[in-house]
Amino acid sequence: MKLAKRVQDLPPYLFVGISRAIAKKKEQGIEVISFGIGDPDIPTPKSVIDRLKKASENPVHHRYPESEGLPEFRQSVAKFYSDRFNVDLDYKTEIINLIGAKEGIAHAPLCFIDPGDIALVPNPAYPVYEIGTMFAGGETVFIDLLEENGFLIDFSSIDTSVAKKAKMLWINYPNNPTGAVANLEFYKEAVEFCKDFDIALMHDACYTEVTFDGYVAPSILQVPGAKDIAIEFHSLSKTANMTGWRVGSAAGNPDLINALMRVKSNIDSGLSQAIQEMGMEALSLSKDWITENNNIYKNRRDKVVATLQAIGLDAKAPSATLYIWTKVPDGHTSASFTEKLLEEVNVVVTPGSGYGTAGEGYIRLSLTIPDDQIDEGLNRLSKFTLK
Ligand SMILES: Cc1ncc(COP(=O)(O)O)c(C=O)c1O
């Protein structure tokens, strides 16, 4: 039996290697502290769980869901956009429910990419943009995110001949893995660029609600005319500690949303309606709840950055996301420094190179482990000496 080339060509998922390294240490009786995967340790809010309990008893929710999601769920997303971003959306045509943002992100290239077509993908980036393009038979052209540009795309650096052939562009702010944020001016540039070259613009906005120090992240749909060309992906995974429940959405251009709905409806049968109800509850969480939740990450962020700086790394506090992205010391690669931390102080971080070639020379630390583990991890890191 021969595997399809698209499967043969798949790189191992980034965190599989990390899990193996942790398991090996465990076999030796060593407990590692992992700042690896970004998966909130804080429980889903009680009100959201209670909503699931109640919804699960309603037989209406025991049948197949609609692929695009309950009208009530889409209305909740429309209300969120209106209250939070002052953006008007028609829930009937401009919003779709997703089985986590990842599902929509992976399926979107099937809507826009024919074999040989180009997708423009930032580097470093969440790996699914590239893999989705590969599954659709397309070619990924990477655009490097450079620290000197605040990890924003420099649109003038994109070759016009490549832009003319591109069918989609991915952007993601607040950004995983760099923690960078973008303002409306940047989004305006992205919209103009995509309009000039007739490119479908995909904005992954999964971290807009995970912000600190009063920073408020905008939506790309606030840009006048963005809806002509763009859709934006949202997720409740990080906003409301719900990675396990898989609730996301996409909103924007009705033709693009409809294309995603057509692909989805032929592949999956939508998200369990009882879980959509959880999503509706999570979308109504108060601003105070979100600020309090973010404050837990902010305190961790400050401690982690202080320790990294104390051992001589050039770490900076991001104003959003769950990640600290910092350069490795001179003479190291992402992988060699990651290995050194694991070997010498039993601490796991993610090598930046796992997010693309332009992530080489960086590591990422995630803030999603309990405070006692953060403290133990920082205690170990503080004993680490750069040689
Ligand atoms: C940039 C980015 N987009 C999308 C996702 C996936 O979100 P979800 O859990 O809603 O599938 C993640 C998860 O880590 C992410 O970092």
The ligand as a Gaussian input file, in Angstrom:
#p B3LYP/6-31G(d) Opt

LIG

0 1
 C       -2.628000      31.468000      14.966000
 C       -3.590000      30.394000      15.311000
 N       -4.661000      30.205000      14.542000
 C       -5.546000      29.233000      14.799000
 C       -5.405000      28.400000      15.878000
 C       -6.400000      27.305000      16.108000
 O       -7.470000      27.707000      16.880000
 P       -8.654000      26.707000      17.222000
 O       -8.358000      26.072000      18.531000
 O       -9.888000      27.557000      17.236000
 O       -8.726000      25.682000      16.122000
 C       -4.304000      28.549000      16.717000
 C       -4.109000      27.635000      17.844000
 O       -3.101000      27.556000      18.474000
 C       -3.374000      29.576000      16.429000
 O       -2.298000      29.776000      17.198000

